């Protein structure tokens, strides 16, 4: 099992350099409420030489397929072939509230989007007449979409973020890998089965399909104290938008935390983030995180490897850059201690 790091825009370059030095396989850059992903990825590409780079994830409603293909091609060029394209449909509040893009039928939209991006990255002249994308629109005499930049990696791997079973099957069917989050080892067999079902539908083996799982990590002999900063992180996701449309609430409800996470959502909606964070169950944080001592973390890493995770993407919860780097160093040590390092 390999290690990845989930970067913050605040110290992405410094942390990525250290992760590269520790032998990490990939640096993943999110985008959301604080920063776009492409800008940070460009900075990290210029400051590193070996570590893989991945968007985690570019928001499908925020970019046209053509713009995503152009950005991916450029990032692959400036990183000398190290880029992996992570995509996600986001959520209704971002899609509709930020970008004015309807969220309905997200699986169909994702399928069309990935098809257009793949063909564009293959340097084909692309036309598409779908339910969500029409290139060019009916009656338009514009030339077909075509990318003229020189390819470096051929092809650029495409990963999909997915939570619900249908989205997981789609990821298995049309992508080269899955970007997951909030998945404890005991829940992963169901996830892997959904991914496998998608691979079977496409006539493809699960072998060679990348299974990346993002996981928060914090150090300390007192596990409950180590979990404290992650509680606020989780309450942010649990408080997003309306209750019926929050995919993370649905995920944790399937894991048996429906009542507790519903309370978190209510307190976030009431404008009390501190009470919301306090309502996040400590047991839930422990299930979806790496917490505690190196030995405890090594044991948890073995559990993830046994379930088929190919890359564990660490989100280091430290108050300073030095603390985040120490978490990455400890994760690399724990991987060796677990007997999982290459």
N, C-alpha and C positions, 0 to 999 in steps of 0.2 A: 504494500500500500504506500502511495506517495503522499506528500504533504503539499498543501497550498496555503496561501495567506490571503485573507480578505483585507484589502487596504482601506484606510481612511484618507480622504483628500488632504487632510491636515499635514500628514507626514509620510505620504505615500512613497516618495523617492527614498527617504532614509530607511524606512522599514523594508522596502523591496530590495534594496542593496544588501541589507543584512540577511534577509530570507534567501537571497541568491547565494550568499556566502555560506549559509547553513545547509545548502543543498536542496532547497525547496523546488518543487517541480513547476509551480505556476503561481502567479500573482493575479488575483481576481479583483476587479475594480467595480464597485456598485455605482448606480446613479439613482438619485431620488430627490429628497427635499433640500439637500445641501449642495450638490454638485452634479454636473454631467459626468459621464464616464470617459468619453473620448479624450477630453483635455488631459485628464489625469493619466490615462494610458499613454498618451504621447510623451508626457514628461518622464514616466517610468521607463518607456522604451529607450529614450535617449540616455538614461542614467544606468542602464543594465546591459548585460551582454548575453547571458545564458538562460535566465529564467523565462518560462513561458508566460504569456500575458493573455488574459481573458476578460471580456466585458461580463459583468455579473449583476445585472444584465442591462443591455440596451432595451429601452422600452419601445415595443412595437407601435403603439399609437403615437409616439413622439417623433417618429422618422418614417419617411416613405421607404419602401424597399430599395429604391435606387440610391437614396442617401445612405442607407445602412450598408449596401454593397460597396459604395465608394469609400465610406469611412473604414470599413473592414479591410479593403484592399490597401488603403493608405497606411493603416496601422501595421499591416503585415509587411509593407515595404519598409517603413522606418524601423521596425523591429527585426528586420532581416529574417522573416519567416516564422516568428515566434507567436503570432496572434491566433487566438481562438475566439470565435464569435458566439457569445452568449446572448440569447434573446428571451424576452418574457412579455406576456400580454399586459402586465401590470394589474391594476384593479379598477373597478368602475369609477372611483372618485378621481383617480389620476387621468384615466382615459377620457372621461367626459368633462371633468372639472378643469383640468389643465389644458387638454389638447382639443376638446370639442369633438372627439371621435366616439361614436356609439360603441358600447361595450358588448352589445348583444352578439351572440354566435362567435365567441372568442376562438373556439377550436377551428372553425372554418376560416376565420381571418388569419389565424396563425399558419394553417396549412398553405393558403395561397401566398402569404408573405414569404415563407421559407422557400417555396417553389420559385418565386420571382428572384429572390436574393441568390439562390444557388445558380440559376441560369445566368444571372448577370455576372456573378463571380467567375463563371465558366467562359466569359467573354462572348456569349451568344448574343445575337440581336433578339431582344425579348419583346414579344407581344403577349398580352394576357387579357382574357375576357372572362372574368370571374364575378362572383357575387359581391366581392369587397374591393377588388382592384381591376381597373380597366385601363390597359396601356396599349396604344393610346385610346382615349375615349371614343365612343361611336361618333362617326362623322368627322373626326380629326384626321388630317393628312400628315401629321408630324412623323418624323422618322422613328423607327423602333428604338427603345432603350438599348444602349450598348456601352460597355465599359472599355476604355482604351488603355488603361494603365497596365504595366507589365506585371504578371503574377510572380510571386516569390514562392510561397507555399502552395501546393496544388494537390487537393483543394484545401481551402481554409475550413477546419472543423467547425460545425455548428452545434451548439449545445442549447437545449431548451430548459428553462425553469418551469416546474410544474408541481402542483400540490394535489389536486383532485385526481381520482382514478382515470377519468377520461383523458385528462391532459397528460397524465403519465403514459398512457397507451400511445397517444399521439407523439410524444417525445421519442418513445421507442421506435415508432414507425418511420418518422421522417428526419430524425436528428442523429448526430454522431455521439451524443452524450446527454446526460441529465444533470442539471444543477439543482440540488435539493437543499432544504433547510428544515430545521426543527424536526429531525427524524431520528428518534432513538433506535438503537439496534433491534429491540424487540418488535418495532413497527416495520422495519425494513423488508422482511419477507413479502409483505403485501405490496409494497412499492416495487420490489424487483419483479413480482409476478405481473403487475400491470405493465412494466417496461417490457418484459418478455413477451406478453401478449401482443404488444405493438410490433415488436421485432418479428414475431411469427406472421403477423398479418402482412408484413412487407417481405416475407421470405428471407429474413436476415437472421444470423445467429446473435445471441447476446454477447458472445466472446468478441472483444474488440470495441464494444460499446463502453464509453467512459461513464462512470457513475461517481459523480462528485457530490459530496455532502458538506455543506457549510455548518460549522459548529462553534459556538462561543467557548472561550477558554479563559479561566481565571485561576490563579494560584493561591494556595494558603492551606494550612492544616485545618482550619475551621471552614468546613465546606459551606455552611450557611452564610458565613460572612463573605466568602468568595463569590457567592451567588448574588449578592445584593445589587451590584451594578447591572447585572444581566436582567434583573427584574424590570428595571426601567426600560430597557431595550425591548423586552417582550411586550410590555404594556403599550408601547407605541404601535406595534403591529396589531395587537388585539383591539386597539381603539379606532382603527381606520374605518371611516365611513359608516354606513348603515349596518346593523347587526346581521341582517339576512344576506348581505352581499360580501361579508368579510370571510375570505377563504381560510384565514388562519383560525378564526373562531370555529369554523367547520372542522378543520384539521384537528384541533385540540379537543373538540367535542367527541370526535371519533376515537380519541385516545383516552376518553373518560373524564375530561375536565370541563364539561359543558357548563356546569353551575358556576364554578370558580372563575372561568374566563369570561362568562357573561357578566359577572360582577365587575371585573376589570374594565370591560367595555362600557358599562354604565357609568363608572367613575370617571373614565376618560371623557365620555360625552358630557358629563356634568362639569368639566373643566377642572378636575382635581387629579393631576398626574401623579402626585405623591401618594395619594390614597390608592390610586390604580396600581402603582408599582408594588405597594405593600400587599395588595390583594393577590398578586401572582403567587401561586403555590410554590414553595421551596422545592417540593418533590418534582414538579414539572421542570423547573430550571435545571435540576440535577439530571433529569432524564435526557434532556436535549443539549447538554453541555459537557465539557471536560473541566472538572473542578477538583481542586485539592492538591495532593502531593504527586511527584513524578510517578511513583509506583501505582497510585490509584488511576492516574491518567493513562499509564501504559496498559492497565487491565481493560480500560474502556476502549482504547484503541484496538486491542485484539478483538473485542466484541464487534466493532465496526468492520474490521477486515474479514472476519468470519462470515459476515452477511453480504460480502461482495462489493464493498466500497473500494473503488480504485484510487481515489484521491480524497483525503480529508482536508477540507479547507478551513483553516483556523482563523477565527475572529478574535484577536487578542484583546481582552478587556483589562487594560492598564491605564492608569491616570496620566502617564507621561510616555514619550517615545521610548525612553530607556526601559520602562516597565513592559511596554509592548514587545520590545526586542527580546527582553528576558523571557517572556512567555513563549516566543517563537523558538528560542534556544532550548527551553525546557521541553517543548513539544518534540523537537528533533531528538533530544536525549531520550525521551520516553518512547519514541518510535523504535530506537535502537534497543532499548531495554525490553521492549515487547517482542523483539526478534522479527520486526517487520521491515526494517530498513534494507534497501537494496545493497 
